[in-house]
Amino acid sequence: MTRQLTEFDDLRARPGYRRLHPAWAKAEILLGLAAAGAGLFLGQWTLSRPAADISWGPAAGGLALFVLGAYLALAGHRSHLYQSGNQRTAYLAEILRHPNDKGGRA
């Protein structure tokens, strides 16, 4: 595992990329889902009133909160996909760099 991390660090350092933090990606997902849920509840609460009493400001705010929360959750998911792809690329680069090794890695 340490060898794979070293290969991944080398692969990332050559073009000057920074490491993606999995904790931040998880926080993005959780914050995004919380914001989307709050926007959904705000919109539902606003639009459940009689037609004469509907305030369109909070309804628009609920829609905006829902859309932005969903975008944040998807951005966190995308970060996880990038991390996984980067690790697999580093693993493949390691295999291609050492073709005579018969898979004896632990």
ZADOSE-985794 format. One record per atom (N, C-alpha, C): residue number from 1; residue in three letters; atom name; x, y, z. Coordinates in Angstrom, 3 decimals. Layout:
% residues N
PT   num   residuo   atomo         c1         c2         c3
PT   NUM       ALA      CA          X          Y          Z
...
END
This chain:
% residues 106
PT   num   residuo   atomo         c1         c2         c3
PT     1       MET       N      0.820     -1.194      0.000
PT     1       MET      CA      0.000      0.000      0.000
PT     1       MET       C      0.862      1.255      0.000
PT     2       THR       N      1.979      1.225      0.727
PT     2       THR      CA      2.864      2.386      0.795
PT     2       THR       C      3.492      2.656     -0.565
PT     3       ARG       N      3.815      1.600     -1.278
PT     3       ARG      CA      4.401      1.757     -2.601
PT     3       ARG       C      3.404      2.407     -3.560
PT     4       GLN       N      2.128      2.003     -3.467
PT     4       GLN      CA      1.102      2.604     -4.314
PT     4       GLN       C      0.928      4.080     -3.996
PT     5       LEU       N      0.951      4.444     -2.708
PT     5       LEU      CA      0.823      5.846     -2.340
PT     5       LEU       C      2.005      6.657     -2.840
PT     6       THR       N      3.205      6.088     -2.799
PT     6       THR      CA      4.381      6.792     -3.307
PT     6       THR       C      4.258      7.011     -4.810
PT     7       GLU       N      3.814      5.991     -5.542
PT     7       GLU      CA      3.621      6.129     -6.983
PT     7       GLU       C      2.561      7.190     -7.278
PT     8       PHE       N      1.504      7.195     -6.490
PT     8       PHE      CA      0.439      8.175     -6.679
PT     8       PHE       C      0.941      9.584     -6.388
PT     9       ASP       N      1.750      9.733     -5.335
PT     9       ASP      CA      2.318     11.042     -5.008
PT     9       ASP       C      3.233     11.529     -6.130
PT    10       ASP       N      4.032     10.628     -6.684
PT    10       ASP      CA      4.913     11.001     -7.793
PT    10       ASP       C      4.109     11.413     -9.027
PT    11       LEU       N      3.065     10.636     -9.326
PT    11       LEU      CA      2.243     10.922    -10.496
PT    11       LEU       C      1.545     12.274    -10.353
PT    12       ARG       N      1.109     12.585     -9.161
PT    12       ARG      CA      0.402     13.843     -8.923
PT    12       ARG       C      1.373     15.027     -8.872
PT    13       ALA       N      2.574     14.825     -8.360
PT    13       ALA      CA      3.523     15.925     -8.180
PT    13       ALA       C      4.130     16.393     -9.505
PT    14       ARG       N      4.265     15.522    -10.470
PT    14       ARG      CA      4.895     15.909    -11.742
PT    14       ARG       C      4.162     17.058    -12.431
PT    15       PRO       N      2.832     16.972    -12.629
PT    15       PRO      CA      2.173     18.129    -13.258
PT    15       PRO       C      1.853     19.255    -12.270
PT    16       GLY       N      2.152     19.086    -10.987
PT    16       GLY      CA      1.928     20.143    -10.003
PT    16       GLY       C      0.552     20.118     -9.371
PT    17       TYR       N     -0.118     18.978     -9.376
PT    17       TYR      CA     -1.447     18.885     -8.768
PT    17       TYR       C     -1.344     18.753     -7.260
PT    18       ARG       N     -2.359     19.243     -6.572
PT    18       ARG      CA     -2.431     19.084     -5.125
PT    18       ARG       C     -3.294     17.873     -4.801
PT    19       ARG       N     -3.110     17.374     -3.594
PT    19       ARG      CA     -3.867     16.204     -3.147
PT    19       ARG       C     -5.306     16.600     -2.842
PT    20       LEU       N     -6.258     15.765     -3.276
PT    20       LEU      CA     -7.656     15.966     -2.930
PT    20       LEU       C     -7.909     15.333     -1.566
PT    21       HIS       N     -8.631     16.027     -0.722
PT    21       HIS      CA     -8.868     15.531      0.628
PT    21       HIS       C    -10.224     14.825      0.699
PT    22       PRO       N    -10.221     13.537      1.070
PT    22       PRO      CA    -11.491     12.803      1.124
PT    22       PRO       C    -12.436     13.340      2.188
PT    23       ALA       N    -11.906     13.914      3.269
PT    23       ALA      CA    -12.786     14.466      4.310
PT    23       ALA       C    -13.565     15.662      3.764
PT    24       TRP       N    -12.932     16.478      2.946
PT    24       TRP      CA    -13.629     17.624      2.376
PT    24       TRP       C    -14.710     17.155      1.392
PT    25       ALA       N    -14.436     16.119      0.629
PT    25       ALA      CA    -15.435     15.596     -0.303
PT    25       ALA       C    -16.652     15.061      0.461
PT    26       LYS       N    -16.406     14.372      1.570
PT    26       LYS      CA    -17.524     13.882      2.385
PT    26       LYS       C    -18.310     15.039      2.997
PT    27       ALA       N    -17.611     16.076      3.436
PT    27       ALA      CA    -18.282     17.257      3.999
PT    27       ALA       C    -19.120     17.951      2.928
PT    28       GLU       N    -18.603     18.018      1.694
PT    28       GLU      CA    -19.386     18.606      0.603
PT    28       GLU       C    -20.678     17.839      0.368
PT    29       ILE       N    -20.580     16.535      0.397
PT    29       ILE      CA    -21.771     15.715      0.179
PT    29       ILE       C    -22.784     15.938      1.300
PT    30       LEU       N    -22.317     15.883      2.543
PT    30       LEU      CA    -23.238     16.042      3.667
PT    30       LEU       C    -23.851     17.440      3.718
PT    31       LEU       N    -23.038     18.477      3.516
PT    31       LEU      CA    -23.570     19.838      3.513
PT    31       LEU       C    -24.536     20.056      2.349
PT    32       GLY       N    -24.198     19.507      1.206
PT    32       GLY      CA    -25.076     19.640      0.049
PT    32       GLY       C    -26.412     18.950      0.251
PT    33       LEU       N    -26.382     17.757      0.818
PT    33       LEU      CA    -27.640     17.056      1.075
PT    33       LEU       C    -28.473     17.764      2.135
PT    34       ALA       N    -27.803     18.315      3.151
PT    34       ALA      CA    -28.526     19.064      4.186
PT    34       ALA       C    -29.158     20.321      3.598
PT    35       ALA       N    -28.418     21.030      2.748
PT    35       ALA      CA    -28.962     22.245      2.130
PT    35       ALA       C    -30.104     21.905      1.175
PT    36       ALA       N    -29.963     20.839      0.416
PT    36       ALA      CA    -31.034     20.439     -0.502
PT    36       ALA       C    -32.286     20.039      0.276
PT    37       GLY       N    -32.112     19.321      1.371
PT    37       GLY      CA    -33.256     18.953      2.200
PT    37       GLY       C    -33.920     20.166      2.821
PT    38       ALA       N    -33.120     21.115      3.302
PT    38       ALA      CA    -33.690     22.336      3.884
PT    38       ALA       C    -34.442     23.134      2.827
PT    39       GLY       N    -33.882     23.216      1.621
PT    39       GLY      CA    -34.572     23.914      0.539
PT    39       GLY       C    -35.870     23.234      0.154
PT    40       LEU       N    -35.863     21.924      0.168
PT    40       LEU      CA    -37.078     21.174     -0.151
PT    40       LEU       C    -38.161     21.419      0.896
PT    41       PHE       N    -37.762     21.381      2.177
PT    41       PHE      CA    -38.737     21.630      3.237
PT    41       PHE       C    -39.236     23.070      3.225
PT    42       LEU       N    -38.346     24.032      2.952
PT    42       LEU      CA    -38.757     25.427      2.886
PT    42       LEU       C    -39.727     25.657      1.738
PT    43       GLY       N    -39.441     25.094      0.585
PT    43       GLY      CA    -40.344     25.229     -0.555
PT    43       GLY       C    -41.682     24.560     -0.295
PT    44       GLN       N    -41.670     23.384      0.298
PT    44       GLN      CA    -42.917     22.680      0.608
PT    44       GLN       C    -43.746     23.464      1.619
PT    45       TRP       N    -43.088     23.983      2.640
PT    45       TRP      CA    -43.810     24.741      3.663
PT    45       TRP       C    -44.409     26.018      3.068
PT    46       THR       N    -43.667     26.696      2.208
PT    46       THR      CA    -44.146     27.941      1.603
PT    46       THR       C    -45.303     27.685      0.652
PT    47       LEU       N    -45.203     26.657     -0.160
PT    47       LEU      CA    -46.230     26.402     -1.173
PT    47       LEU       C    -47.434     25.627     -0.646
PT    48       SER       N    -47.400     25.179      0.602
PT    48       SER      CA    -48.535     24.440      1.150
PT    48       SER       C    -49.604     25.380      1.721
PT    49       ARG       N    -49.378     26.648      1.703
PT    49       ARG      CA    -50.346     27.632      2.196
PT    49       ARG       C    -51.408     27.886      1.124
PT    50       PRO       N    -52.515     28.517      1.507
PT    50       PRO      CA    -53.523     28.890      0.490
PT    50       PRO       C    -52.914     29.843     -0.547
PT    51       ALA       N    -53.480     29.848     -1.757
PT    51       ALA      CA    -52.911     30.607     -2.876
PT    51       ALA       C    -52.780     32.091     -2.567
PT    52       ALA       N    -53.677     32.642     -1.789
PT    52       ALA      CA    -53.620     34.078     -1.484
PT    52       ALA       C    -52.493     34.404     -0.502
PT    53       ASP       N    -52.045     33.430      0.285
PT    53       ASP      CA    -51.037     33.677      1.316
PT    53       ASP       C    -49.615     33.270      0.907
PT    54       ILE       N    -49.426     32.817     -0.317
PT    54       ILE      CA    -48.101     32.356     -0.738
PT    54       ILE       C    -47.160     33.545     -0.869
PT    55       SER       N    -46.026     33.427     -0.201
PT    55       SER      CA    -44.963     34.420     -0.314
PT    55       SER       C    -43.905     33.849     -1.255
PT    56       TRP       N    -43.698     34.513     -2.389
PT    56       TRP      CA    -42.841     33.956     -3.424
PT    56       TRP       C    -41.355     34.114     -3.124
PT    57       GLY       N    -40.999     34.998     -2.211
PT    57       GLY      CA    -39.586     35.147     -1.841
PT    57       GLY       C    -39.025     33.890     -1.188
PT    58       PRO       N    -39.669     33.399     -0.106
PT    58       PRO      CA    -39.181     32.148      0.493
PT    58       PRO       C    -39.295     30.937     -0.448
PT    59       ALA       N    -40.286     30.935     -1.333
PT    59       ALA      CA    -40.409     29.827     -2.291
PT    59       ALA       C    -39.210     29.826     -3.241
PT    60       ALA       N    -38.830     31.000     -3.722
PT    60       ALA      CA    -37.660     31.097     -4.599
PT    60       ALA       C    -36.385     30.770     -3.827
PT    61       GLY       N    -36.319     31.198     -2.564
PT    61       GLY      CA    -35.158     30.868     -1.733
PT    61       GLY       C    -35.043     29.371     -1.509
PT    62       GLY       N    -36.172     28.695     -1.300
PT    62       GLY      CA    -36.160     27.240     -1.146
PT    62       GLY       C    -35.685     26.536     -2.403
PT    63       LEU       N    -36.128     27.036     -3.561
PT    63       LEU      CA    -35.686     26.449     -4.825
PT    63       LEU       C    -34.187     26.666     -5.018
PT    64       ALA       N    -33.716     27.874     -4.731
PT    64       ALA      CA    -32.283     28.157     -4.879
PT    64       ALA       C    -31.453     27.308     -3.919
PT    65       LEU       N    -31.916     27.150     -2.685
PT    65       LEU      CA    -31.200     26.330     -1.706
PT    65       LEU       C    -31.169     24.865     -2.135
PT    66       PHE       N    -32.274     24.389     -2.690
PT    66       PHE      CA    -32.324     23.013     -3.179
PT    66       PHE       C    -31.339     22.801     -4.329
PT    67       VAL       N    -31.320     23.720     -5.293
PT    67       VAL      CA    -30.447     23.571     -6.461
PT    67       VAL       C    -28.973     23.669     -6.052
PT    68       LEU       N    -28.637     24.649     -5.236
PT    68       LEU      CA    -27.245     24.803     -4.820
PT    68       LEU       C    -26.776     23.656     -3.926
PT    69       GLY       N    -27.668     23.160     -3.065
PT    69       GLY      CA    -27.317     22.003     -2.241
PT    69       GLY       C    -27.082     20.762     -3.078
PT    70       ALA       N    -27.921     20.550     -4.084
PT    70       ALA      CA    -27.735     19.395     -4.964
PT    70       ALA       C    -26.425     19.523     -5.737
PT    71       TYR       N    -26.096     20.731     -6.176
PT    71       TYR      CA    -24.833     20.938     -6.885
PT    71       TYR       C    -23.642     20.637     -5.970
PT    72       LEU       N    -23.716     21.068     -4.715
PT    72       LEU      CA    -22.627     20.819     -3.774
PT    72       LEU       C    -22.465     19.323     -3.505
PT    73       ALA       N    -23.576     18.618     -3.361
PT    73       ALA      CA    -23.503     17.168     -3.147
PT    73       ALA       C    -22.886     16.466     -4.362
PT    74       LEU       N    -23.254     16.902     -5.558
PT    74       LEU      CA    -22.673     16.303     -6.759
PT    74       LEU       C    -21.192     16.649     -6.900
PT    75       ALA       N    -20.789     17.836     -6.467
PT    75       ALA      CA    -19.372     18.202     -6.508
PT    75       ALA       C    -18.556     17.316     -5.573
PT    76       GLY       N    -19.096     16.997     -4.399
PT    76       GLY      CA    -18.413     16.083     -3.490
PT    76       GLY       C    -18.293     14.691     -4.081
PT    77       HIS       N    -19.336     14.246     -4.741
PT    77       HIS      CA    -19.301     12.934     -5.385
PT    77       HIS       C    -18.264     12.923     -6.503
PT    78       ARG       N    -18.200     14.003     -7.261
PT    78       ARG      CA    -17.214     14.110     -8.334
PT    78       ARG       C    -15.792     14.062     -7.766
PT    79       SER       N    -15.572     14.682     -6.614
PT    79       SER      CA    -14.249     14.634     -5.985
PT    79       SER       C    -13.866     13.197     -5.636
PT    80       HIS       N    -14.832     12.439     -5.118
PT    80       HIS      CA    -14.556     11.030     -4.820
PT    80       HIS       C    -14.205     10.260     -6.095
PT    81       LEU       N    -14.907     10.546     -7.181
PT    81       LEU      CA    -14.605      9.866     -8.443
PT    81       LEU       C    -13.213     10.227     -8.945
PT    82       TYR       N    -12.829     11.496     -8.825
PT    82       TYR      CA    -11.483     11.910     -9.238
PT    82       TYR       C    -10.425     11.197     -8.404
PT    83       GLN       N    -10.639     11.107     -7.099
PT    83       GLN      CA     -9.664     10.436     -6.234
PT    83       GLN       C     -9.498      8.983     -6.624
PT    84       SER       N    -10.604      8.315     -6.873
PT    84       SER      CA    -10.550      6.910     -7.265
PT    84       SER       C     -9.848      6.744     -8.611
PT    85       GLY       N    -10.168      7.607     -9.550
PT    85       GLY      CA     -9.522      7.542    -10.854
PT    85       GLY       C     -8.029      7.809    -10.773
PT    86       ASN       N     -7.640      8.758     -9.937
PT    86       ASN      CA     -6.216      9.057     -9.774
PT    86       ASN       C     -5.467      7.873     -9.164
PT    87       GLN       N     -6.057      7.223     -8.178
PT    87       GLN      CA     -5.409      6.074     -7.558
PT    87       GLN       C     -5.290      4.910     -8.537
PT    88       ARG       N     -6.306      4.699     -9.329
PT    88       ARG      CA     -6.244      3.622    -10.323
PT    88       ARG       C     -5.224      3.933    -11.419
PT    89       THR       N     -5.124      5.195    -11.796
PT    89       THR      CA     -4.129      5.589    -12.794
PT    89       THR       C     -2.717      5.369    -12.264
PT    90       ALA       N     -2.491      5.724    -11.011
PT    90       ALA      CA     -1.168      5.508    -10.408
PT    90       ALA       C     -0.850      4.022    -10.326
PT    91       TYR       N     -1.848      3.221     -9.989
PT    91       TYR      CA     -1.642      1.771     -9.930
PT    91       TYR       C     -1.305      1.219    -11.315
PT    92       LEU       N     -2.017      1.676    -12.331
PT    92       LEU      CA     -1.746      1.225    -13.693
PT    92       LEU       C     -0.364      1.683    -14.150
PT    93       ALA       N      0.018      2.913    -13.802
PT    93       ALA      CA      1.355      3.395    -14.162
PT    93       ALA       C      2.432      2.554    -13.489
PT    94       GLU       N      2.182      2.148    -12.267
PT    94       GLU      CA      3.149      1.297    -11.566
PT    94       GLU       C      3.266     -0.061    -12.251
PT    95       ILE       N      2.151     -0.633    -12.653
PT    95       ILE      CA      2.181     -1.929    -13.337
PT    95       ILE       C      2.906     -1.813    -14.675
PT    96       LEU       N      2.665     -0.733    -15.402
PT    96       LEU      CA      3.321     -0.558    -16.694
PT    96       LEU       C      4.802     -0.240    -16.539
PT    97       ARG       N      5.184      0.372    -15.440
PT    97       ARG      CA      6.590      0.697    -15.209
PT    97       ARG       C      7.398     -0.543    -14.855
PT    98       HIS       N      6.765     -1.528    -14.229
PT    98       HIS      CA      7.446     -2.759    -13.802
PT    98       HIS       C      6.741     -3.960    -14.448
PT    99       PRO       N      6.923     -4.194    -15.744
PT    99       PRO      CA      6.159     -5.250    -16.428
PT    99       PRO       C      6.610     -6.661    -16.068
PT   100       ASN       N      7.837     -6.823    -15.544
PT   100       ASN      CA      8.320     -8.167    -15.239
PT   100       ASN       C      7.851     -8.651    -13.874
PT   101       ASP       N      7.280     -7.784    -13.086
PT   101       ASP      CA      6.761     -8.173    -11.769
PT   101       ASP       C      5.460     -8.954    -11.999
PT   102       LYS       N      5.376    -10.143    -11.456
PT   102       LYS      CA      4.244    -11.043    -11.729
PT   102       LYS       C      3.094    -10.855    -10.747
PT   103       GLY       N      2.895     -9.664    -10.228
PT   103       GLY      CA      1.768     -9.429     -9.333
PT   103       GLY       C      2.024     -9.882     -7.920
PT   104       GLY       N      3.255     -9.900     -7.492
PT   104       GLY      CA      3.597    -10.352     -6.147
PT   104       GLY       C      3.475     -9.253     -5.104
PT   105       ARG       N      2.710     -8.220     -5.405
PT   105       ARG      CA      2.527     -7.130     -4.439
PT   105       ARG       C      1.571     -7.544     -3.348
PT   106       ALA       N      1.837     -7.033     -2.146
PT   106       ALA      CA      0.946     -7.324     -1.020
PT   106       ALA       C      0.000     -6.192     -0.800
END
